[in-house]
Amino acid sequence: METASPSRLLEDQHRRIDQGLQDIIDGAGSLARLSESLALLCLHLYAEEEILFPPLEASGLTMPVFVMKREHGQMWPLVQDLTAACGSAGPVDTLQNDCRELLQLLQIHNPKEEQILYAAADRLAADPDHGSLAQALEAARLPHGWACAMAPR
C-alpha cells in the first residue's frame, strides 16, 4: 500500500480536528470526541515541528516556518486549557467559546500552512533524499510532555 503525500495526510488531520471543534460549537459534540480531536491536534503540531519543519527550513522556508511555529505557540495555551477541561468532565456547552476561538485561529492558520508549507513538503517528498517524509509523518507518536517550540513557558 502506498503512503499518502504529506499534504494529504496533514490536510486530513486538519479536517478531523476542525470537525471535532465544530461539533462542540454546534452543540453536537462530546467530551470524548473533543479530547480525541485535541490529542490529534497535539500530535499534528508535534509532527509538523519535529518532522516536517526541519527539512522545510533547510530548503529555505525559514520565515514561513517561523510564522507557523509562532501561531502554534499562540494556540497552545488554549489547547491545553481545553484538554484539561475534557479531563474534568464538566458540561460540554461551557467549552463552546474556547472551541470557537481555537477554530477561528485554525481557520486563519491552516490555509497558509496548506498552500505554502504542504505544497513544499510534497515537492520534498518527491525527492529521493526526502522520500520517507510522508512515512515519518504517518508514524509520528507524541512524546509525553512535549510542547510547541514557541509555547508560553
C-alpha positions as CSV (number, residue, x, y, z in Angstrom):
1,M,0.0,0.0,0.0
2,E,1.4,3.4,-1.0
3,T,1.7,6.1,1.6
4,A,-0.3,9.3,1.0
5,S,1.5,12.6,0.3
6,P,2.5,14.8,3.2
7,S,-0.2,17.3,2.2
8,R,-2.9,14.7,2.1
9,L,-2.0,13.3,5.5
10,L,-1.8,16.6,7.2
11,E,-4.9,18.2,5.5
12,D,-6.9,15.2,6.5
13,Q,-5.8,15.8,10.1
14,H,-6.8,19.5,9.7
15,R,-10.4,18.4,8.7
16,R,-10.8,15.9,11.5
17,I,-9.5,18.4,14.1
18,D,-11.8,21.2,12.8
19,Q,-14.8,18.8,12.8
20,G,-14.3,17.9,16.5
21,L,-14.2,21.6,17.4
22,Q,-17.2,22.4,15.2
23,D,-19.3,19.6,16.8
24,I,-18.8,21.3,20.2
25,I,-19.7,24.7,18.8
26,D,-22.8,23.2,17.2
27,G,-23.8,21.5,20.4
28,A,-23.5,18.1,18.9
29,G,-20.1,17.0,20.3
30,S,-18.9,15.1,23.3
31,L,-16.0,15.5,25.6
32,A,-14.6,12.2,24.4
33,R,-14.7,13.3,20.7
34,L,-13.3,16.7,21.6
35,S,-10.5,15.0,23.6
36,E,-9.7,12.9,20.5
37,S,-9.5,16.0,18.3
38,L,-7.3,17.8,20.8
39,A,-5.0,14.8,21.0
40,L,-4.8,14.7,17.2
41,L,-4.0,18.4,17.2
42,C,-1.1,17.9,19.6
43,L,0.2,15.0,17.5
44,H,-0.2,17.1,14.4
45,L,1.7,20.1,15.8
46,Y,4.5,17.7,17.0
47,A,4.8,16.1,13.6
48,E,5.0,19.4,11.9
49,E,7.5,21.0,14.3
50,E,9.7,17.9,14.7
51,I,9.5,16.1,11.4
52,L,8.2,18.5,8.7
53,F,9.6,21.9,9.5
54,P,13.3,21.0,9.8
55,P,13.7,19.9,6.1
56,L,11.5,22.8,5.0
57,E,13.7,25.3,6.9
58,A,16.8,23.7,5.3
59,S,15.2,24.2,1.9
60,G,14.9,27.9,2.5
61,L,11.4,28.3,4.0
62,T,12.7,29.8,7.3
63,M,10.3,32.7,7.6
64,P,7.1,30.7,6.8
65,V,8.1,28.0,9.3
66,F,8.8,30.7,11.9
67,V,5.3,32.1,11.4
68,M,3.7,28.7,11.7
69,K,5.6,27.9,14.9
70,R,4.6,31.3,16.4
71,E,1.0,30.6,15.6
72,H,1.3,27.1,17.1
73,G,2.6,28.8,20.3
74,Q,-0.3,31.2,20.3
75,M,-2.8,28.2,20.1
76,W,-1.0,26.1,22.7
77,P,-2.5,27.6,25.9
78,L,-6.0,27.2,24.5
79,V,-5.3,23.6,23.5
80,Q,-4.0,22.9,27.0
81,D,-7.0,24.6,28.7
82,L,-9.5,22.6,26.5
83,T,-7.6,19.4,27.2
84,A,-7.7,20.0,30.9
85,A,-11.5,20.8,30.7
86,C,-12.1,17.5,28.9
87,G,-10.4,15.7,31.8
88,S,-12.6,17.4,34.4
89,A,-15.8,16.1,32.7
90,G,-17.7,19.4,33.1
91,P,-20.6,20.5,30.9
92,V,-19.7,20.4,27.2
93,D,-21.5,23.7,26.4
94,T,-19.1,25.6,28.7
95,L,-16.4,24.8,26.1
96,Q,-18.1,26.3,23.1
97,N,-16.4,29.7,23.3
98,D,-12.9,28.3,23.7
99,C,-13.6,25.8,20.8
100,R,-14.9,28.7,18.7
101,E,-11.7,30.7,19.4
102,L,-9.4,27.8,18.6
103,L,-11.3,27.0,15.4
104,Q,-11.0,30.6,14.3
105,L,-7.2,30.5,14.9
106,L,-7.0,27.3,12.9
107,Q,-9.1,28.7,10.1
108,I,-6.5,31.5,9.7
109,H,-3.5,29.2,10.2
110,N,-4.4,26.1,8.2
111,P,-4.8,27.7,4.7
112,K,-1.4,29.3,4.9
113,E,0.2,26.1,6.0
114,E,-1.6,24.1,3.3
115,Q,-0.8,26.5,0.5
116,I,2.8,27.2,1.3
117,L,4.4,24.5,3.5
118,Y,2.4,21.5,2.5
119,A,3.0,22.2,-1.2
120,A,6.7,22.5,-0.5
121,A,6.5,19.2,1.6
122,D,5.0,17.4,-1.4
123,R,7.9,18.6,-3.6
124,L,10.4,17.5,-1.0
125,A,8.8,14.1,-0.6
126,A,9.1,13.6,-4.4
127,D,12.9,14.0,-3.9
128,P,14.6,10.6,-3.2
129,D,16.6,12.2,-0.4
130,H,13.3,13.1,1.4
131,G,11.0,10.3,0.1
132,S,10.4,8.9,3.6
133,L,8.9,12.2,4.8
134,A,5.3,11.1,4.5
135,Q,6.1,7.8,6.2
136,A,7.7,9.6,9.1
137,L,4.7,11.9,9.5
138,E,2.4,8.9,9.4
139,A,4.4,7.1,12.0
140,A,4.8,10.0,14.4
141,R,3.9,9.5,18.1
142,L,3.6,12.3,20.5
143,P,6.2,12.1,23.3
144,H,4.9,12.6,26.8
145,G,5.3,16.3,28.0
146,W,6.1,17.7,24.5
147,A,5.1,21.3,23.9
148,C,5.3,23.6,20.9
149,A,8.6,25.3,20.4
150,M,7.1,28.7,21.0
151,A,4.6,27.8,23.6
152,P,4.5,30.3,26.5
153,R,6.6,29.0,29.4
